[in-house]
Amino acid sequence: MKILTHKNYNEMCRAAADIIVKQVQQKPDSLFCLTSGDTPAGIYKLLVQYANEGKVDFSQCWFVGLDEWVGMDKNDAGSCTNFLYETFFIPAKISPSQMMVFDAKAADLDASCEAMNSFIKTHGPLEIMLVGVGMNGHIGLNEPGVNFNSYAHHSPLAPITVEVGQKYFKHETHLTEGITLGLRHLQEAGIPMLLASGIKKAGIIATALEGNVTNEVPASIFQTLSSGHVMLDEDAASGLINGH
């Protein structure tokens, strides 16, 4: 893995956006996995700006959403899919035919997982898979204890994920289960890209990148990914002993 430390959040976002733009230029029909949350927001803002300026053309690209709270969809404020629509899909004028997001309201969640796996198989390989890291080391909604070889799946949320997840909602929201791409998808991606910013992520970044590789810290899988890119700002990197 490459650990790329940038002076601040804006520089980290610019570097990540540049990698995505370069990928589109090299392969216009690339498949990307996008994550939601505060950390990638700046990247999407730049990508929309570049698209509007004609610096990048997403018209042939394919997109999948990384994960979703079970029981929610794009119409639910605070959902992962709503975030992707509001920050990227709508402003970048991405057609619904170019994307696949989880049907997290499906009666049959296993079928929803299979539909996602099938879309990736058809339009893949995943060229770039953007992920963040949770305070417990989760990636997407792959919680501690997850099988490293899993594809899309659904599982109960860890208590800290439920607690931290409340920040995306105006009112306390009942979160119990998540549906997510798996860590096998991450291992098969051309560039698995981990994003982290801010001092609050310094501890878990140090544990994930310099501690033991264990499914109790899902993000530690990045230590095994030769093509992995870890994009950090100085605050998030501040706990690393090797001082990247």
VOPAGU-2260 file (C-alpha; in pm, 1 decimal, decimal comma):
REM VOPAGU-2260
SITE   aa  ch    i         X         Y         Z
SITE  MET   A    0       0,0       0,0       0,0
SITE  LYS   A    1     101,0     358,6     -55,2
SITE  ILE   A    2      41,3     601,7     230,2
SITE  LEU   A    3      -0,4     950,0      84,8
SITE  THR   A    4      -9,7    1227,8     342,9
SITE  HIS   A    5    -127,0    1574,1     241,1
SITE  LYS   A    6     -93,3    1902,5     425,4
SITE  ASN   A    7    -465,9    1947,1     480,4
SITE  TYR   A    8    -810,0    1817,0     386,9
SITE  ASN   A    9    -838,7    2024,6      68,9
SITE  GLU   A   10    -507,2    1899,5     -65,9
SITE  MET   A   11    -604,8    1540,7      13,0
SITE  CYS   A   12    -933,3    1585,8    -177,5
SITE  ARG   A   13    -755,0    1738,2    -475,7
SITE  ALA   A   14    -506,3    1451,0    -491,5
SITE  ALA   A   15    -783,6    1190,3    -474,4
SITE  ALA   A   16    -991,3    1371,8    -737,8
SITE  ASP   A   17    -687,9    1388,7    -968,6
SITE  ILE   A   18    -642,3    1009,6    -946,9
SITE  ILE   A   19   -1008,2     958,1   -1040,1
SITE  VAL   A   20    -988,9    1201,6   -1332,7
SITE  LYS   A   21    -675,3    1028,1   -1462,7
SITE  GLN   A   22    -854,3     692,1   -1445,6
SITE  VAL   A   23   -1149,5     826,0   -1648,2
SITE  GLN   A   24    -911,7     967,4   -1907,5
SITE  GLN   A   25    -734,1     632,2   -1938,2
SITE  LYS   A   26   -1053,7     423,7   -1944,5
SITE  PRO   A   27   -1372,5     626,2   -2008,0
SITE  ASP   A   28   -1602,3     336,4   -1911,1
SITE  SER   A   29   -1438,7     270,6   -1573,8
SITE  LEU   A   30   -1641,2     137,9   -1280,1
SITE  PHE   A   31   -1609,2     331,9    -954,3
SITE  CYS   A   32   -1735,2     256,6    -604,7
SITE  LEU   A   33   -1830,2     573,0    -416,1
SITE  THR   A   34   -1859,7     612,0     -41,6
SITE  SER   A   35   -2073,0     860,2     150,0
SITE  GLY   A   36   -1991,1    1075,3     451,2
SITE  ASP   A   37   -1807,9    1393,7     540,5
SITE  THR   A   38   -1464,5    1282,1     419,2
SITE  PRO   A   39   -1536,1    1229,5      45,0
SITE  ALA   A   40   -1762,8    1535,9      15,1
SITE  GLY   A   41   -1476,1    1761,5     -92,9
SITE  ILE   A   42   -1368,6    1511,6    -359,6
SITE  TYR   A   43   -1716,0    1503,5    -513,8
SITE  LYS   A   44   -1734,9    1881,8    -511,0
SITE  LEU   A   45   -1413,0    1897,0    -714,1
SITE  LEU   A   46   -1524,8    1622,2    -953,3
SITE  VAL   A   47   -1851,9    1807,1   -1022,3
SITE  GLN   A   48   -1653,8    2127,0   -1082,8
SITE  TYR   A   49   -1417,2    1946,9   -1322,3
SITE  ALA   A   50   -1711,3    1790,6   -1508,7
SITE  ASN   A   51   -1878,2    2132,1   -1545,6
SITE  GLU   A   52   -1550,5    2277,3   -1675,3
SITE  GLY   A   53   -1513,9    1996,7   -1929,4
SITE  LYS   A   54   -1198,0    1857,5   -1767,1
SITE  VAL   A   55   -1355,3    1514,2   -1719,8
SITE  ASP   A   56   -1640,3    1328,4   -1889,2
SITE  PHE   A   57   -1830,5    1078,5   -1675,6
SITE  SER   A   58   -2087,5     993,4   -1945,4
SITE  GLN   A   59   -1949,6     644,0   -2008,7
SITE  CYS   A   60   -1854,6     560,7   -1649,3
SITE  TRP   A   61   -2031,2     320,7   -1417,5
SITE  PHE   A   62   -2087,5     379,5   -1046,9
SITE  VAL   A   63   -2188,1     174,7    -744,2
SITE  GLY   A   64   -2269,8     297,5    -394,4
SITE  LEU   A   65   -2058,9     138,5    -122,5
SITE  ASP   A   66   -2325,8      77,8     139,6
SITE  GLU   A   67   -2660,9     172,0     291,4
SITE  TRP   A   68   -2852,4     163,9     617,0
SITE  VAL   A   69   -3106,3    -118,6     588,3
SITE  GLY   A   70   -3457,1      24,4     551,2
SITE  MET   A   71   -3350,3     342,7     368,9
SITE  ASP   A   72   -3318,7     464,4      11,4
SITE  LYS   A   73   -3233,4     781,5    -182,1
SITE  ASN   A   74   -3547,4     956,9     -54,4
SITE  ASP   A   75   -3440,0     930,0     309,8
SITE  ALA   A   76   -3236,5    1230,7     427,9
SITE  GLY   A   77   -2928,0    1093,2     601,0
SITE  SER   A   78   -2909,3     779,2     390,1
SITE  CYS   A   79   -2587,8     694,1     209,3
SITE  THR   A   80   -2763,2     694,5    -128,0
SITE  ASN   A   81   -2927,2    1032,3     -65,0
SITE  PHE   A   82   -2583,4    1173,5       6,9
SITE  LEU   A   83   -2441,0    1036,8    -320,1
SITE  TYR   A   84   -2733,3    1173,9    -520,5
SITE  GLU   A   85   -2714,6    1518,8    -362,3
SITE  THR   A   86   -2336,2    1561,0    -372,3
SITE  PHE   A   87   -2243,9    1381,5    -692,9
SITE  PHE   A   88   -2497,8    1194,0    -905,5
SITE  ILE   A   89   -2738,4    1486,6    -957,6
SITE  PRO   A   90   -2486,1    1774,9    -989,3
SITE  ALA   A   91   -2257,0    1563,9   -1214,5
SITE  LYS   A   92   -2561,8    1465,4   -1425,1
SITE  ILE   A   93   -2505,1    1091,6   -1385,7
SITE  SER   A   94   -2783,2     890,0   -1548,1
SITE  PRO   A   95   -2961,9     630,6   -1329,4
SITE  SER   A   96   -2869,3     375,0   -1595,6
SITE  GLN   A   97   -2501,1     428,8   -1510,6
SITE  MET   A   98   -2534,3     342,6   -1143,5
SITE  MET   A   99   -2626,9      67,8    -902,6
SITE  VAL   A  100   -2711,3     131,8    -538,6
SITE  PHE   A  101   -2833,9    -118,3    -285,0
SITE  ASP   A  102   -3207,8    -174,0    -252,3
SITE  ALA   A  103   -3191,8    -158,1     125,6
SITE  LYS   A  104   -3571,4    -164,5     153,8
SITE  ALA   A  105   -3596,3    -497,9     -28,7
SITE  ALA   A  106   -3786,5    -779,9     136,8
SITE  ASP   A  107   -3502,5   -1004,5      18,4
SITE  LEU   A  108   -3172,8    -837,3     110,6
SITE  ASP   A  109   -2972,4   -1134,6     -15,4
SITE  ALA   A  110   -3120,0   -1075,9    -361,5
SITE  SER   A  111   -3021,6    -709,1    -334,6
SITE  CYS   A  112   -2664,9    -821,0    -258,0
SITE  GLU   A  113   -2666,6   -1057,5    -555,1
SITE  ALA   A  114   -2789,5    -777,9    -783,2
SITE  MET   A  115   -2496,9    -563,5    -670,0
SITE  ASN   A  116   -2243,9    -845,2    -716,4
SITE  SER   A  117   -2384,9    -911,1   -1063,9
SITE  PHE   A  118   -2363,6    -542,1   -1167,3
SITE  ILE   A  119   -1997,9    -529,5   -1062,8
SITE  LYS   A  120   -1922,8    -853,5   -1248,6
SITE  THR   A  121   -2091,4    -720,6   -1563,2
SITE  HIS   A  122   -1940,6    -370,6   -1566,0
SITE  GLY   A  123   -1621,2    -432,1   -1373,8
SITE  PRO   A  124   -1360,3    -473,3   -1268,3
SITE  LEU   A  125   -1385,6    -203,6   -1004,3
SITE  GLU   A  126   -1112,8      39,0   -1107,3
SITE  ILE   A  127   -1123,6     260,3    -795,9
SITE  MET   A  128   -1306,9     177,2    -473,5
SITE  LEU   A  129   -1333,8     471,0    -234,2
SITE  VAL   A  130   -1380,5     385,8     132,6
SITE  GLY   A  131   -1357,8     568,8     461,8
SITE  VAL   A  132   -1274,6     422,4     801,1
SITE  GLY   A  133   -1500,4     408,3    1105,3
SITE  MET   A  134   -1389,3     472,2    1461,1
SITE  ASN   A  135   -1388,9      92,8    1513,5
SITE  GLY   A  136   -1192,1      31,5    1193,4
SITE  HIS   A  137   -1490,5     -64,2     982,2
SITE  ILE   A  138   -1485,2     -12,8     605,7
SITE  GLY   A  139   -1821,2      59,2     448,7
SITE  LEU   A  140   -2047,6    -132,3     683,1
SITE  ASN   A  141   -1804,4    -421,3     715,9
SITE  GLU   A  142   -1796,8    -432,1    1094,0
SITE  PRO   A  143   -1531,1    -594,3    1316,9
SITE  GLY   A  144   -1535,3    -972,9    1276,9
SITE  VAL   A  145   -1626,8    -958,2     906,9
SITE  ASN   A  146   -1498,6   -1226,4     671,9
SITE  PHE   A  147   -1221,0   -1073,5     458,4
SITE  ASN   A  148   -1341,5   -1283,4     162,7
SITE  SER   A  149   -1702,5   -1165,6     160,7
SITE  TYR   A  150   -1869,5   -1000,4    -136,4
SITE  ALA   A  151   -2184,2    -787,3     -86,9
SITE  HIS   A  152   -2364,2    -879,2     232,8
SITE  HIS   A  153   -2582,0    -743,2     511,6
SITE  SER   A  154   -2514,9    -766,4     881,8
SITE  PRO   A  155   -2593,7    -605,5    1218,8
SITE  LEU   A  156   -2431,2    -272,0    1296,9
SITE  ALA   A  157   -2182,2    -231,1    1580,5
SITE  PRO   A  158   -2306,5      -6,1    1865,7
SITE  ILE   A  159   -2046,6     264,3    1788,6
SITE  THR   A  160   -2162,6     272,7    1424,8
SITE  VAL   A  161   -2521,7     328,3    1537,8
SITE  GLU   A  162   -2402,8     602,4    1775,3
SITE  VAL   A  163   -2178,3     783,6    1524,2
SITE  GLY   A  164   -2431,1     735,4    1245,0
SITE  GLN   A  165   -2677,3     962,9    1422,5
SITE  LYS   A  166   -2479,3    1266,4    1299,3
SITE  TYR   A  167   -2630,4    1218,2     953,5
SITE  PHE   A  168   -2987,7    1255,8    1080,7
SITE  LYS   A  169   -3182,0    1547,9    1222,3
SITE  HIS   A  170   -3364,1    1323,2    1469,8
SITE  GLU   A  171   -3252,2    1010,5    1654,6
SITE  THR   A  172   -3286,5     729,8    1402,7
SITE  HIS   A  173   -3324,0     358,7    1462,8
SITE  LEU   A  174   -3031,1     190,9    1285,4
SITE  THR   A  175   -2987,7    -183,0    1320,7
SITE  GLU   A  176   -2837,5    -334,0    1008,0
SITE  GLY   A  177   -2616,9    -236,3     715,0
SITE  ILE   A  178   -2582,0    -363,9     358,8
SITE  THR   A  179   -2241,9    -320,4     197,4
SITE  LEU   A  180   -1988,2    -424,0     -62,1
SITE  GLY   A  181   -1748,7    -674,1      86,9
SITE  LEU   A  182   -1375,5    -677,5     152,0
SITE  ARG   A  183   -1330,1    -924,1    -135,3
SITE  HIS   A  184   -1445,6    -640,7    -363,7
SITE  LEU   A  185   -1178,2    -421,2    -204,9
SITE  GLN   A  186    -910,2    -683,4    -270,1
SITE  GLU   A  187   -1017,2    -714,4    -634,3
SITE  ALA   A  188   -1032,2    -338,1    -703,7
SITE  GLY   A  189    -764,2    -180,8    -925,0
SITE  ILE   A  190    -703,4      95,4    -670,1
SITE  PRO   A  191    -858,8      44,2    -325,8
SITE  MET   A  192    -851,4     396,5    -179,4
SITE  LEU   A  193    -886,6     464,7     193,2
SITE  LEU   A  194    -970,0     824,1     287,9
SITE  ALA   A  195    -923,8     971,5     635,5
SITE  SER   A  196    -898,6    1325,8     765,2
SITE  GLY   A  197    -895,0    1493,2    1102,7
SITE  ILE   A  198    -729,7    1426,4    1436,2
SITE  LYS   A  199   -1016,9    1203,4    1549,8
SITE  LYS   A  200    -911,5     941,0    1294,6
SITE  ALA   A  201    -541,7     940,1    1394,6
SITE  GLY   A  202    -575,4     657,3    1647,2
SITE  ILE   A  203    -767,4     414,2    1428,5
SITE  ILE   A  204    -544,7     492,1    1127,9
SITE  ALA   A  205    -235,4     405,1    1333,0
SITE  THR   A  206    -397,8      84,0    1459,2
SITE  ALA   A  207    -515,2     -18,1    1111,9
SITE  LEU   A  208    -191,3      55,3     927,0
SITE  GLU   A  209      71,3     -32,5    1187,5
SITE  GLY   A  210    -104,1    -287,7    1409,5
SITE  ASN   A  211    -186,8    -651,3    1340,5
SITE  VAL   A  212    -381,8    -747,2    1029,6
SITE  THR   A  213    -706,0    -876,9    1177,5
SITE  ASN   A  214   -1072,0    -882,7    1086,3
SITE  GLU   A  215   -1136,8    -720,9    1425,0
SITE  VAL   A  216    -996,7    -406,7    1257,3
SITE  PRO   A  217   -1130,1    -442,1     901,1
SITE  ALA   A  218    -925,4    -145,7     769,8
SITE  SER   A  219    -605,7    -337,2     856,5
SITE  ILE   A  220    -665,7    -530,2     532,7
SITE  PHE   A  221    -500,1    -234,4     358,4
SITE  GLN   A  222    -164,5    -364,5     482,4
SITE  THR   A  223    -214,4    -659,9     244,5
SITE  LEU   A  224    -318,7    -453,4     -60,8
SITE  SER   A  225     -18,9    -381,9    -285,7
SITE  SER   A  226    -219,2    -136,3    -499,2
SITE  GLY   A  227    -391,6      25,9    -202,1
SITE  HIS   A  228    -377,9     404,6    -170,6
SITE  VAL   A  229    -426,0     553,3     178,0
SITE  MET   A  230    -506,8     923,6     141,0
SITE  LEU   A  231    -457,7    1117,4     465,8
SITE  ASP   A  232    -425,8    1473,8     584,6
SITE  GLU   A  233    -154,9    1553,9     839,1
SITE  ASP   A  234    -396,3    1529,1    1132,1
SITE  ALA   A  235    -514,7    1179,4    1041,0
SITE  ALA   A  236    -154,2    1069,2     984,2
SITE  SER   A  237     -27,8    1216,2    1310,6
SITE  GLY   A  238     -44,0     887,8    1504,6
SITE  LEU   A  239     171,6     691,4    1259,8
SITE  ILE   A  240     506,3     591,9    1410,7
SITE  ASN   A  241     670,3     575,7    1068,7
SITE  GLY   A  242     568,4     935,2    1014,0
SITE  HIS   A  243     429,8     910,1     661,1
